[in-house]
Amino acid sequence: MLKSGLEKIIASRDWLYERLREICNKKDIFLAKTVTNFVFLRPRDAQAVFDGLKAAGILIRKMGDYLRITAGTPEENRELISAIEPLL
């Protein structure tokens, strides 16, 4: 059961990373894949992205000029991608 849960987390993180990579590459935004359950990116205006996601009901962690986004369920990840793309 633990292995199954771990595989789901890794798959969720990888899916989120790949979708964000497509967006970030087009806009020349730094994106880091981690070995944990989150991705790390540095948008041009972290505060604006953070505020825009918060207004949409999506909470992430702002760390200075960087954003730490925890991978969620497939539905949560899709909602995040839809909300973040126009903000980046």
C-alpha positions in Angstrom: 0.0 0.0 0.0 2.8 2.4 0.8 4.5 1.8 -2.6 1.1 2.4 -4.4 0.8 5.8 -2.5 4.3 6.7 -3.3 3.8 5.9 -7.0 0.7 8.1 -7.1 2.6 11.0 -5.6 5.5 10.7 -8.0 3.1 10.4 -11.0 1.3 13.5 -9.8 4.5 15.5 -9.3 5.8 14.4 -12.7 2.6 15.3 -14.5 2.5 18.8 -12.8 6.2 19.3 -13.7 5.7 18.5 -17.3 2.7 20.8 -17.8 4.5 23.6 -16.0 7.6 22.9 -18.1 5.6 23.5 -21.3 4.4 26.8 -20.0 7.7 27.9 -18.4 9.8 27.1 -21.4 7.7 29.3 -23.6 8.0 32.2 -21.1 11.7 31.6 -20.1 10.8 31.0 -16.5 13.0 28.9 -14.2 11.4 25.7 -13.1 13.0 23.0 -10.9 11.9 19.4 -10.6 12.5 18.0 -7.2 12.7 14.5 -5.7 9.9 15.5 -3.3 6.2 16.1 -3.8 6.5 19.6 -5.1 7.9 21.7 -7.9 9.8 25.0 -7.6 9.6 27.9 -10.0 10.7 31.6 -10.2 8.2 33.6 -12.2 8.9 37.2 -13.1 6.4 38.4 -10.4 6.0 35.8 -7.7 3.7 38.0 -5.6 1.3 38.6 -8.5 1.1 34.8 -9.3 0.7 34.0 -5.6 -2.1 36.6 -5.2 -3.8 35.5 -8.4 -3.8 31.8 -7.3 -5.0 32.7 -3.8 -7.9 34.7 -5.3 -8.8 31.6 -7.3 -8.8 29.5 -4.1 -5.5 27.8 -4.8 -2.9 28.0 -2.0 0.8 27.6 -2.7 3.9 28.6 -0.8 5.8 31.8 -1.7 9.4 31.8 -0.8 10.9 35.1 -1.7 11.0 35.3 -5.5 10.1 31.6 -5.8 6.9 29.6 -5.6 6.7 26.1 -4.2 3.8 24.2 -5.6 2.8 20.9 -4.0 1.4 18.2 -6.4 -2.2 17.3 -5.7 -4.8 15.1 -7.1 -5.2 15.0 -10.9 -8.2 17.4 -10.6 -6.3 19.8 -8.4 -3.3 19.8 -10.7 -5.5 20.5 -13.7 -7.2 23.4 -11.9 -3.8 24.8 -10.9 -2.5 24.7 -14.5 -5.6 26.4 -15.8 -5.3 29.1 -13.2 -1.5 29.7 -13.3 -1.0 29.8 -17.1 -2.5 33.3 -17.6 -0.7 34.6 -14.5 2.8 33.6 -15.7 
